[in-house]
Amino acid sequence: MSNARVLPLLQSEVAPCCPPLTERPLTADEAERTAKMFKALGDPVRLRLFSAVASHEAGEACVCDISDVGVSQPTVSHHLKKLKEAGLLSSERRGTWVYYRVEPAVLAAMGQLLTKAAA
């Protein structure tokens, strides 16, 4: 008999960081939040890790499945930490492994930012 139980996932309350760039100039706070996101993605290793998590079949990826990006494990952990700090990834520890996921609201917010405003 197993004492394992399924825990519900917490829903992220990530709101779009700002309106589409073509709608109006960004405020200083909006520019700060947006720059933090794009700065995190400005590193090729981080972009590969973000892509690996976002495109993983289950919508989340174990660090053991995405760590083959040509750098050492401590460096992978550093980059994943930076992506989490920027609000691009969330994580959950399961036993000895950590699983990462990109919240759909994050992708929607990034997409909205780069979309032309409706006329």
N, C-alpha and C positions, 0 to 999 in steps of 0.2 A: 504494500500500500504506500502510495506516495503522499507526502505532506505538501507537495508543490501546489501553489495556487496562482491563478492568473490575476495579475494586477491591472487595473484600468490605466490607460495612458492619459497623462494630463494634457489637456488641450492648450495649445499655445495661444496667447492673446497678442500676437505680434500684429501691430497695426502698420499700415503703409507708412514709411518714413516721411514721405513728402509727396506732393503732387507731381504729375509728369513735368519733366524739365522744360517742356515747351509751353506750359500753362502760365507760369510766372517765375520770377527769380526766387531762389531758395532763401529762406531766412538763415541766419548764422547757425542756429541750433539744428535745422534740417541739414545744412551742409556738413556740419560736424558728424551727425549720425550717418549720413550717406558716405562720407569720405572714409569713415571707419570700416564700413562694409566693403567698399571697393579696395581699400588699402589691404585688407585681409585677403582679398582675391587677386591682388596684384603680384603675388608670388606664384611661380609656376607649380611648385609642389603643392601649395595650398589649393590652387585651382584644380589640380588633378585629384586631390583628396576629396574636395567638395563635389566634383563631378562623379567620383566613384561612389560616394554615399548617395547622391541625388539619383543616380541611374541604377542603383542596386535593386534587384527584382522585388525584394520585400519592402522597399521603402526605407529600409534601415540596413546598416552594415556593421558587422563585427569588425573591430580594429584588426583582427587577425586576417580578414578578407581584403583589406584595403591598404595594408602597410608596405606593399611591394611597389614603391615609387622611386627607388634608387637612392634612398637615404637611410640612415640608421634608425632603429626603433625609437631612441630618445628624440631624434629630430622629428619623426612622425608625430610623436606625442606633443612636442612643442607646437607644431603647425596645427594640430587638431585643437589644442588649447586656444590658439589665436583665433581660429574660426569660431569656437564657442564664445569667446570674449566679444567678438564682433556681432554675436547674435545670429550667426548663419547656421550653426549646428546645435542640436541638443543631444544629450547622451544619457545612458542608463547602464549601470553596472549590473551584470548578471553573472554571478559566480566570479571567476577570475577574468572574464572578458568584459569589455565596454562596447556597447552598441551605440552607433551614432545615427542620427536622422536629420534630414532637412525638413523643417516644418513647411507645409504647403503655403502658409501665409507669408513666409519669407520669400519664396519664389514669386508669389503673386505681387508682393510689395516691390521686389526688384523689377519685375516685368512692367508694373504700372509706372514706375519711375522713368523707364526708357520708352514708354509708349507716347505717341503724339496725343495731345489732349483732343477730346471730341470738339468738333466745330459747333 
